[in-house]
Amino acid sequence: MKFFQKEIKLQAHSRGFHLITTNILDAIPDIRQINIGQIQVFIKHTSASLTINENADTTVRTDFESHFNVMVPENAPYYRHTYEGPDDMPAHIKASLLGASVHVPITNGALNLGIWQGIYLCEHRNHGGSRTVVITAFGI
């Protein structure tokens, strides 16, 4: 069994949903040595998240952002955690809904994603800054 791990800093992104599949692959070329295995990508933040979804049509990412902003609004009168700004508490909720990690099978040295799938960084803050992810790949 082979194990590879790399921690990388992603550039700062505006609020929204951003494809980072290429960033992940560029950071850990060692997956080419794995025939059967898995990759885990974990984000070390509480106001951004990761998910897997449509990688072709950019309007999907725009619609995700629009829907999440309706589903988890800013300035809800019951929020108590408000001292970091009106986008902070909703960012924590959105991050919990989507999660801090994704797992993808590795097959013959490549991510075994569906043809229209990509890994998203979900930036839930207006000015979240750079984000750190830990990439762990393992297999035979």
C-alpha positions in Angstrom: 0.0 0.0 0.0 1.3 3.5 -0.9 0.4 6.7 1.0 1.0 10.2 -0.2 0.0 13.4 1.5 0.4 17.1 0.6 -0.9 20.3 2.2 -1.4 23.2 -0.1 -2.7 26.7 0.1 -5.3 27.6 -2.5 -5.4 31.2 -3.8 -8.0 33.4 -2.4 -11.3 33.2 -4.2 -14.4 35.4 -4.2 -17.5 34.2 -2.5 -19.0 31.3 -4.6 -18.3 27.9 -5.9 -15.0 27.3 -7.7 -13.5 24.3 -9.5 -10.2 23.2 -7.9 -9.8 19.7 -9.5 -6.8 20.8 -11.5 -5.2 22.4 -8.4 -5.6 19.1 -6.6 -4.1 17.0 -9.4 -1.2 19.4 -9.9 -0.3 19.2 -6.2 -0.2 15.4 -6.0 1.1 13.8 -9.2 2.0 10.8 -7.1 -1.5 9.4 -7.7 -0.2 8.1 -11.0 1.5 5.4 -9.0 -1.8 4.1 -7.6 -3.8 1.6 -9.6 -6.7 1.1 -7.1 -7.2 3.6 -4.2 -8.7 6.7 -2.9 -8.0 10.4 -2.5 -9.3 12.5 0.3 -9.3 16.3 0.2 -9.9 18.0 3.5 -10.2 21.7 4.1 -8.8 23.2 7.3 -11.4 25.9 7.7 -14.9 26.4 9.2 -16.3 28.9 6.8 -15.5 27.2 3.5 -16.3 23.7 2.3 -15.8 21.2 -0.4 -18.2 19.3 -2.7 -18.3 17.4 -6.0 -20.6 18.5 -8.7 -21.0 19.8 -12.3 -17.7 20.8 -13.9 -18.9 22.0 -17.3 -21.6 24.6 -17.1 -20.6 27.6 -14.9 -24.2 28.5 -14.3 -24.5 25.5 -12.0 -22.0 27.1 -9.6 -23.8 30.5 -9.8 -27.1 28.7 -9.1 -25.5 26.9 -6.1 -24.4 30.3 -4.6 -27.9 31.8 -5.2 -29.7 28.9 -3.7 -27.4 28.7 -0.6 -27.9 32.5 0.0 -31.7 32.0 0.1 -31.5 28.8 2.2 -29.0 30.3 4.7 -29.5 34.1 4.7 -27.3 36.8 6.2 -28.5 38.9 9.1 -31.0 36.4 10.5 -32.4 37.9 13.7 -31.6 34.7 15.8 -27.8 34.7 15.0 -25.7 35.4 18.1 -22.3 34.9 16.5 -22.2 38.2 14.6 -18.9 39.9 15.6 -17.0 38.7 12.5 -19.5 40.2 10.1 -22.9 39.3 8.6 -21.4 36.6 6.3 -19.6 34.7 9.0 -22.4 32.7 10.8 -24.1 31.8 7.5 -20.6 30.6 6.2 -20.3 28.3 9.2 -23.8 26.8 8.5 -23.1 26.4 4.8 -19.8 24.7 5.5 -21.4 22.3 7.9 -24.1 21.5 5.3 -21.6 20.7 2.6 -18.8 19.3 4.7 -15.0 19.6 5.1 -13.9 16.7 2.8 -14.5 14.8 -0.3 -13.4 11.3 -1.3 -12.8 10.1 -4.9 -11.7 6.7 -6.1 -8.4 6.4 -7.9 -8.3 4.0 -10.8 -5.3 3.4 -13.0 -3.5 6.5 -11.7 -6.3 8.9 -12.3 -9.3 10.3 -10.4 -12.3 8.2 -11.2 -14.8 11.1 -11.4 -17.8 11.1 -13.7 -17.4 12.9 -17.0 -19.2 16.0 -15.7 -17.9 16.0 -12.1 -15.3 18.3 -10.5 -14.1 19.2 -7.0 -15.4 22.5 -5.8 -14.0 24.9 -3.2 -17.1 26.5 -1.7 -16.1 29.9 -0.5 -18.8 31.1 1.9 -17.2 34.4 3.0 -17.1 37.7 1.1 -13.3 37.9 1.7 -12.2 34.4 3.0 -8.6 34.7 1.9 -6.4 31.7 0.9 -7.6 28.3 2.0 -5.5 25.3 3.1 -6.4 21.8 2.0 -4.8 18.5 3.0 -4.7 16.0 0.1 -4.2 12.3 1.1 -4.0 9.6 -1.6 -3.5 5.9 -0.8 -3.8 2.6 -2.6 -2.0 -0.2 -4.4 
